[in-house]
């Protein structure tokens, strides 16, 4: 059974050829705006990492990485889920100074992803990371960075509408900040996803803060690995998607763990076994810079700005036959 949802009366907003032109425009334009807004330099990034390094993103701790052996190197490799940890190590190795950072074109495979309109086993995003001072590890600095990112997104969308006059997506620069506990208190009878839809329907651009820790209900709003974001200083950028009529996550980001918050979160998550991994030993010993960072979905951004209903319209992946048939019937080409 297909999980694809086709809105009534939906038609692709551009021809396949024009869609490719728009995707290229968004990607080239946005990375310039992002780099300028956050003082970032583009660097090359790995597709896979050493399985024993602790550098791969464990996501919610249950997803299986794609792995393979490299006989000539005597290593077992894992295709990355994201570059959350690798970027921090790279900032140290490349000797980036405070206030400067990097971004990458990240390609990942998440084999256990439940695929639907918004999710694919192939993940493409701009992964970014920036060196900060200890004095910058606060909510005000986090909010200021969020506003800078939203500004870069809106500038790209404005330029896209000039280049492609048939596209009419409007985005709000006005960011509404709310914590997951405040959101639960406001909508106690709704599920986490329903709460997101409710708040973003009211405020078209939202930064939902403090994701990962347990709420007063006894459950976290959503899962977060304990070894990259500080759960008190992180969040998701959500925008309203008028085509799918739902909250649309564009970015997961945050100020990263320091020694104290890593120690606490490893214990809370029952992940004390990670303390012996090379990356975690360096962090706990204070040998890595203090940073903040996140990922911004490339296909997600293209979906929102162009106005497509399915992620397969803007990226190449594999889909079940029921999804392909449903989209073909609706005149939707999955790449």
Secondary structure in CASP SS format (residue, H / E / C, confidence):
PFRMAT SS
TARGET T0000
AUTHOR 0000-0000-0000
METHOD secondary structure of the structure
MODEL  1
X C 1.00
X C 1.00
X C 1.00
X C 1.00
X C 1.00
X C 1.00
X C 1.00
X C 1.00
X C 1.00
X C 1.00
X C 1.00
X C 1.00
X C 1.00
X C 1.00
X C 1.00
X H 1.00
X H 1.00
X H 1.00
X H 1.00
X H 1.00
X H 1.00
X H 1.00
X H 1.00
X H 1.00
X H 1.00
X H 1.00
X H 1.00
X H 1.00
X H 1.00
X H 1.00
X H 1.00
X H 1.00
X H 1.00
X H 1.00
X H 1.00
X H 1.00
X H 1.00
X H 1.00
X C 1.00
X E 1.00
X E 1.00
X E 1.00
X C 1.00
X C 1.00
X C 1.00
X C 1.00
X C 1.00
X E 1.00
X E 1.00
X E 1.00
X C 1.00
X C 1.00
X C 1.00
X C 1.00
X C 1.00
X C 1.00
X C 1.00
X C 1.00
X C 1.00
X C 1.00
X C 1.00
X C 1.00
X C 1.00
X C 1.00
X C 1.00
X C 1.00
X E 1.00
X E 1.00
X E 1.00
X E 1.00
X C 1.00
X C 1.00
X C 1.00
X C 1.00
X E 1.00
X E 1.00
X E 1.00
X E 1.00
X E 1.00
X C 1.00
X C 1.00
X C 1.00
X C 1.00
X H 1.00
X H 1.00
X H 1.00
X H 1.00
X H 1.00
X H 1.00
X H 1.00
X H 1.00
X H 1.00
X H 1.00
X C 1.00
X C 1.00
X C 1.00
X C 1.00
X C 1.00
X C 1.00
X C 1.00
X E 1.00
X E 1.00
X E 1.00
X E 1.00
X E 1.00
X E 1.00
X E 1.00
X E 1.00
X E 1.00
X C 1.00
X C 1.00
X C 1.00
X C 1.00
X C 1.00
X C 1.00
X C 1.00
X C 1.00
X C 1.00
X C 1.00
X C 1.00
X C 1.00
X E 1.00
X E 1.00
X E 1.00
X E 1.00
X E 1.00
X E 1.00
X E 1.00
X E 1.00
X E 1.00
X E 1.00
X C 1.00
X C 1.00
X H 1.00
X H 1.00
X H 1.00
X C 1.00
X C 1.00
X H 1.00
X H 1.00
X H 1.00
X H 1.00
X H 1.00
X H 1.00
X H 1.00
X H 1.00
X H 1.00
X H 1.00
X H 1.00
X H 1.00
X H 1.00
X H 1.00
X H 1.00
X H 1.00
X H 1.00
X H 1.00
X H 1.00
X H 1.00
X H 1.00
X H 1.00
X H 1.00
X H 1.00
X H 1.00
X C 1.00
X C 1.00
X C 1.00
X C 1.00
X C 1.00
X C 1.00
X C 1.00
X C 1.00
X C 1.00
X C 1.00
X C 1.00
X C 1.00
X E 1.00
X E 1.00
X E 1.00
X E 1.00
X H 1.00
X H 1.00
X H 1.00
X H 1.00
X H 1.00
X H 1.00
X H 1.00
X C 1.00
X C 1.00
X C 1.00
X C 1.00
X C 1.00
X H 1.00
X H 1.00
X H 1.00
X H 1.00
X H 1.00
X H 1.00
X H 1.00
X H 1.00
X H 1.00
X H 1.00
X H 1.00
X C 1.00
X C 1.00
X E 1.00
X E 1.00
X E 1.00
X E 1.00
X E 1.00
X C 1.00
X C 1.00
X C 1.00
X C 1.00
X E 1.00
X C 1.00
X C 1.00
X C 1.00
X C 1.00
X C 1.00
X E 1.00
X C 1.00
X C 1.00
X C 1.00
X C 1.00
X C 1.00
X C 1.00
X C 1.00
X C 1.00
X E 1.00
X E 1.00
X E 1.00
X E 1.00
X E 1.00
X E 1.00
X E 1.00
X E 1.00
X E 1.00
X E 1.00
X E 1.00
X E 1.00
X E 1.00
X C 1.00
X C 1.00
X C 1.00
X C 1.00
X E 1.00
X E 1.00
X E 1.00
X E 1.00
X E 1.00
X E 1.00
X E 1.00
X E 1.00
X E 1.00
X E 1.00
X E 1.00
X C 1.00
X C 1.00
X H 1.00
X H 1.00
X H 1.00
X H 1.00
X H 1.00
X H 1.00
X H 1.00
X H 1.00
X H 1.00
X H 1.00
X C 1.00
X C 1.00
X C 1.00
X H 1.00
X H 1.00
X H 1.00
X H 1.00
X H 1.00
X C 1.00
X H 1.00
X H 1.00
X H 1.00
X H 1.00
X H 1.00
X H 1.00
X H 1.00
X C 1.00
X C 1.00
X C 1.00
X C 1.00
X C 1.00
X C 1.00
X E 1.00
X E 1.00
X E 1.00
X E 1.00
X E 1.00
X E 1.00
X E 1.00
X H 1.00
X H 1.00
X H 1.00
X H 1.00
X H 1.00
X H 1.00
X H 1.00
X H 1.00
X H 1.00
X C 1.00
X C 1.00
X C 1.00
X C 1.00
X H 1.00
X H 1.00
X H 1.00
X C 1.00
X C 1.00
X C 1.00
X C 1.00
X C 1.00
X C 1.00
X C 1.00
X H 1.00
X H 1.00
X H 1.00
X H 1.00
X H 1.00
X H 1.00
X H 1.00
X H 1.00
X H 1.00
X C 1.00
X C 1.00
X C 1.00
X C 1.00
X C 1.00
X C 1.00
END
